[in-house]
Amino acid sequence: MTGTTLDTIELKDLRFAVERAQVHGWLYDDASGEICWMIEVAGAAKRFGEAPYSQDLRPRFYDEVMPLRLNDWRQLEGSGYVFDLATDDDEGDSAPILYLCSHLSLPRSQIDFGARRGNRFALRWHGLAEANWDDDYGLDMPFRIELDIEFAHQEVRFWHRDENEDFEAAARAVMARRGLSDRHLRYRDYQRFRDDPTDENYRLIRTFFVPID
């Protein structure tokens, strides 16, 4: 990766230090059941715009449902996709987004995952962004992100009904049923969607697995 400073978001004429860069998987058994992958790169706060209208803003690039058909987190290596808002903005589909002043879809975006080292992947993400700032500055803003990104965890959600249920075993059963490999995942912990037993979502369990190589 050459031509840029690692761990930096380049957005038009601005440079932001990267505070967080992660990709993770999520699988919800009672919804579509599709294996989904989410990416997020968040920058540190920086002064944006010119006085008297300037303010501190934190850019956050993300896509909650990347259009990748993978059944193992290690398969991120060598994967990627291109998004063009003019042709790919189908209702109901996820899209890569920049949050700066508001959440806006990226007009153009290309994500490429490179070589894997443990649970980290080389990432190159570039394209055009828009920000709800002003008509001149905020349109067609070139951006570039080049860094090593961490695969943080795999989340599996399911509804439990048996008080003695083994949450790890239940989550692995969901993965097996939905075609997601669990060979390189170690169980970490679980959370309830709601802590209040009187809440209707109390039995929705979120289990988390961390990568092992």
N, C-alpha and C positions, 0 to 999 in steps of 0.2 A: 504494500500500500504506500504509494508515493504521491508527492504533490500536495499533501495536506498535513496538518498537525493531528496526531492521534488524539482520541478522546475530546474532540472539538466538533461542535455543530457549526458549519458555515452556512449562514443565511444572508444572502445578498452581500452587503458590505459589513455585516456583523459577525462576530465570533463569540460562541458561548462554550464555556467549559461544560463537559458532560457530568452530571451528577448521578444519573442512573441509566443503565442500558441492560435490558433483560428481554429474553424471550421465554415464554412458558406455554405449556399445553393445558388444555382444559376439556373435560368431557362430562356432559350432564346426561345421566342415564335416562331420565324421564322426558327429556326434550327431544331434539332430533336424533340424538345419539351419535352425531358426527364428531370425529376427532378434530379439535380445533387448536390452532396455534396463534398466540398473540405476541406482538412485538411492541416495545416501548423504549424510546430514547428521550430522556428529559435533560434539559440544560439548566444551568444556574441562572439566577436573576441577573439581568443586565439592563442598563438604561436604553430605552428605545424611543426613537423619534427626537424631535427638536423642541426646545423650549418655545413657548410655555406649555406645550402639550405633551412633553415627554413623561415617561413613567417607567418603573422597573417591571419587566415582564420575564416570564420563564417559558421558553418554548418546550412543547412536548409533542413529539412525533409518535404516532401509534397506529396500529391496525389491530382491532380486536378479533378479527377472523381472517387470517391470511389464507388466500386460496391455494393452500398446499395440501396435497393428499399424501400424508406420511403416516406410518404406523409405528414409528420409533423415533425418539428425539435425535438420535445420531444421524438420521437421514436428512437433517437440516443441511448437512455438509453438501455443497454443490447444488442446492436448490435455490429458488428465487422466482420472481414474477415481476411483470410490468403492469402498471395501472395507468389508464388514460381516462380522465373524467368524462371526456366528450363521448366516449364509446362504451365505457365499462360501468357507468353509473346506473345499474339496474336496481329498481326499488326492492328493498329488503336485503340487499347484499351489503357486506361490510366494505369499507374503503379506507385506504390510508389517510390519516388526518393530521393536521397541525393544529394544536391549541396554542394560541398566543394571546389574542384579544378575545377570540371565540373559537369554537370548534368548526373548522372548515376543511372539506375534502381537498386533498392535493390534486391540482390539475393534472400533474404528471408525476409518476413515481416509479422507480426501479430499485428493487431490493435483490441483492445477491449475497448468499451465504457462501463463504469460502472454506478454507481448511479448518478442520476441527483439532483442537488441542485440549484434551480432557472434556470438560463441559463448556468450553468457550469456542466460538466460531468467529472467523474473520467476517466482518460485515462491511458491505459497501452499499449505501443508500443515497440516491441522488434524484433530482428532478426539479419541479417547479412547485412553489407554495404560494398561498395567498393568506393575507392577514387583514382583518377588519380594522385597518388603521386609517388609510386614506387612499384615494383613487389612484394616485401616482406611485406612491411608495409600496403599497401593499399588494400590487398585482404582479403576477409572474416573477416571483422572487426565487432565483436559483438557490438551491440548497445542496449540501453535500455532507454526508456523515461517513467516516471511515474509522473503524475501531474493532476491537475484539469484544463480542457480546456474549454474555453468560446465559446458558440455559439454566433457569433458576429452579423450576419445579414442574411437576405434573399434578394437576388438580383433578380429582374425580368426585362428582356429586351424585348422591343417590338418597332415596328415602328409606330409612330403616324402620322396621316394624317389630322385630324381635328384640326384647330388652337385653338379651344375652348375646347379641350379634357381635361377631368379630369384625370390626370396621375395616381392618386391613384386608382380611380375606374377602369381605364383601366387595371392596373396591377393586381388588384384583379380578374378581369374577366379572365385574362390569367391564373391565378392560378386555378380558378374554372374549366376552360376548360381543363387544363392539369392534374387535379386531385391532386393539392397541397392544403392542408388546410391552410386557412388564419386566423383561429379562434384565434390563439395565436401570432399574429403578428401585430405590430403597425407601420403605415406609418411614415417614417422619412423624406426623401427628395428624390430628383431626380437629375440626371446629364444627360447632353447630351453627346453622344459619341464624338461629335465634336462641338465646340462652334461656328464655322464659318458657317453661313447660306448658303454659297456657296458650302460647302463641301457636298458630296453625303451622308455622314453618319450623317448629322446634325439632322435628324429626328429619329435616333435610340436613344431611351430613356432608361436610366438605373434607375430604381426605387429601393429604399432600404427600407426594413422593419426591425425593431428591435424586439427581442422576448419579449413577456409578458407572465407571468406565469398564 
